[in-house]
Amino acid sequence: MENNKQNIEQCINLLNKKELSVSGTNKIISLKPDLIQLDTVLGGLIVCGQNLELIKLDNTSTRAEIKGEINSLKFVEGKSKQPFFRKIFK
């Protein structure tokens, strides 16, 4: 499976900690003003900050654009594995 990931390209652009563009976005898992969780072609990506907004999600080019005060990016291997009841009662 690791060989397949080497052939996939993903581009992440961060401008002035205010604008983030991520290519290879499959879907949005969680969308909150302080945390946005994405499923991408290379695994999970968690964006933390304040006043975060999903400005654009283009399914054709698989590009997501986020604006707000971006404090950190965290890469997570594989898909999100939240407990079933945690998803329901959030």
C-alpha atoms as one frame of an Amber mdcrd trajectory, in Angstrom:
protein
   0.000   0.000   0.000   2.913   2.349   0.680   4.006   2.079  -2.977   0.622
   3.411  -4.116   1.037   6.548  -1.985   4.372   7.347  -3.599   2.643   7.843
  -6.977   0.009  10.216  -5.574   0.731  13.935  -5.382  -0.871  16.403  -3.029
  -0.277  20.119  -2.802  -0.878  22.161   0.359  -0.442  25.948   0.173  -0.621
  28.158   3.268  -0.577  31.926   2.763   0.082  34.198   5.773  -1.538  31.681
   8.154  -4.895  32.940   6.821  -5.595  31.047   3.584  -5.109  27.318   3.030
  -5.529  25.411  -0.218  -5.426  21.592  -0.219  -5.514  19.465  -3.366  -6.477
  15.807  -3.273  -9.379  16.299  -0.866 -11.839  13.400  -0.888 -14.350  14.688
   1.674 -14.908  16.882   4.702 -15.202  14.808   7.876 -15.709  17.578  10.431
 -16.367  21.285  10.044 -16.204  23.534  13.111 -14.977  27.125  13.600 -11.878
  25.870  15.455 -11.225  22.553  13.654 -11.671  21.211  10.135 -10.950  17.549
   9.449 -10.393  16.418   5.868  -9.987  13.006   4.253  -7.347  13.364   1.526
  -5.636  11.063  -0.947  -2.687  10.731   1.457  -4.718  10.244   4.663  -6.359
  12.512   7.179  -5.567  16.195   7.640  -6.674  18.187  10.689  -6.626  21.983
  10.477  -6.783  23.798  13.832  -7.317  27.502  14.353  -9.954  30.151  14.937
 -12.826  31.414  12.788 -12.153  28.700  10.202 -14.435  28.634   7.172 -14.592
  26.279   4.222 -14.660  28.761   1.356 -14.650  26.333  -1.552 -14.782  22.593
  -2.144 -14.336  21.666  -5.788 -15.194  18.003  -6.374 -13.858  18.097  -9.930
 -10.338  19.163  -9.002 -10.618  17.764  -5.432  -9.413  21.101  -4.018 -10.546
  22.590  -0.697  -9.972  26.211   0.293 -10.079  27.308   3.932  -9.864  30.800
   5.437  -9.396  31.892   9.038  -6.612  32.035  11.598  -4.744  28.770  10.987
  -2.633  27.635  13.942  -1.654  24.078  13.028  -1.905  21.274  10.498  -1.786
  17.657  11.640  -1.426  14.714   9.305  -3.116  11.451  10.296  -2.439   8.110
   8.610  -5.501   6.441   7.147  -9.118   7.362   7.635 -10.614   8.815  10.784
 -11.575   6.160  13.311 -13.892   7.858  15.779 -15.974   5.692  18.087 -19.529
   5.202  16.833 -21.249   6.873  19.807 -18.864   9.831  19.729 -19.986  10.624
  16.168 -23.660  10.457  17.158 -23.495  12.565  20.334 -21.219  15.395  19.146
